[in-house]
Amino acid sequence: MNPPITLQERPITMKKSLAALGALLFAAVAFAQTALPPVEGEVRKIDTEANKITLRHGDIPNLEMTGMTMVFRVKDPALLTQVKPGDKVRFTADKVDGALTVLSIAPAN
């Protein structure tokens, strides 16, 4: 059996616990952001007023979606300035607040 923790040792234990929890949360966020697979697609239409983009895309495994042409919301309107209709692109998408959303996009090489 371990001896009881003294009052002087408690702040150290609490600090270590909070540091470990913070590191765990940071790792979880980093993993969630990097876990999205890049998807090949082609820009069909851009609607800057509605912050939406129409993409013809391949399978999106994280959404269990087969290839098709559809409209996505964009997380950041600045993404729409990086591409134009007809561009071949690589993008990531996920459900954000219930809507299918492009989180990143760039011209494909």
C-alpha positions in Angstrom: 0.0 0.0 0.0 1.3 3.5 -0.9 1.7 6.1 1.8 -0.8 9.0 1.6 0.2 12.0 -0.4 1.2 15.0 1.7 -0.2 18.5 1.0 3.2 19.5 -0.3 3.2 16.7 -2.9 -0.4 17.4 -4.1 0.4 20.4 -6.4 3.1 18.4 -8.1 0.8 15.5 -8.7 -2.0 17.8 -10.0 0.4 19.6 -12.3 1.7 16.3 -13.8 -1.9 15.1 -14.3 -2.9 18.3 -16.0 0.2 18.2 -18.2 -0.5 14.6 -19.2 -4.2 15.4 -20.0 -3.1 18.4 -22.1 -0.7 16.3 -24.1 -3.3 13.6 -24.6 -5.8 16.2 -25.9 -3.2 17.8 -28.2 -2.4 14.4 -29.6 -6.0 13.5 -30.2 -6.6 16.8 -32.1 -3.5 16.3 -34.2 -4.5 12.8 -35.0 -8.0 13.8 -36.0 -6.7 16.5 -38.3 -4.2 14.2 -40.1 -6.4 11.2 -40.3 -8.5 12.6 -43.2 -7.5 10.9 -46.5 -6.7 13.2 -49.5 -9.2 12.7 -52.4 -8.7 13.3 -56.1 -11.3 15.5 -57.8 -12.1 18.1 -60.4 -13.6 21.5 -59.7 -16.9 21.9 -61.6 -18.3 25.1 -60.1 -17.4 27.7 -57.4 -20.1 29.8 -55.6 -18.2 32.4 -53.6 -21.4 34.1 -52.3 -22.6 30.8 -50.8 -19.1 29.6 -49.8 -19.7 26.3 -51.8 -17.8 24.3 -54.4 -19.0 21.6 -56.7 -16.5 18.8 -57.1 -16.5 15.6 -59.2 -14.6 13.3 -56.9 -13.3 9.8 -56.2 -14.3 7.8 -53.2 -14.1 9.5 -49.8 -13.3 6.7 -47.4 -13.9 8.6 -44.1 -17.4 9.5 -45.3 -18.0 6.1 -46.8 -18.9 7.8 -50.0 -18.4 6.6 -53.5 -17.2 8.9 -56.3 -19.8 11.3 -57.7 -20.3 15.0 -58.4 -21.7 17.1 -55.6 -21.7 20.4 -53.8 -19.7 20.9 -50.6 -19.5 23.7 -48.2 -16.0 25.1 -47.5 -14.6 25.6 -44.1 -12.6 28.7 -45.1 -13.9 30.9 -48.0 -10.2 31.6 -48.9 -10.0 28.1 -50.1 -12.2 29.1 -53.1 -9.5 31.5 -54.3 -6.9 28.7 -54.7 -8.7 26.8 -57.5 -10.9 27.4 -60.5 -13.4 25.4 -62.5 -11.7 22.7 -64.5 -8.8 22.3 -62.1 -7.7 18.8 -61.0 -7.5 19.0 -57.2 -6.6 17.0 -54.1 -8.9 17.8 -51.1 -10.0 16.6 -47.7 -13.6 16.6 -46.6 -15.6 15.7 -43.5 -18.9 16.4 -41.8 -18.9 19.7 -39.9 -22.1 20.6 -38.0 -23.9 18.0 -40.1 -22.8 19.4 -43.5 -20.3 17.9 -45.9 -17.4 20.4 -45.8 -14.1 20.8 -47.7 -11.4 21.4 -45.1 -8.5 21.7 -47.5 -8.0 21.9 -51.3 -5.1 22.4 -53.6 -4.4 21.9 -57.3 -3.2 18.4 -58.0 0.3 17.9 -59.5 
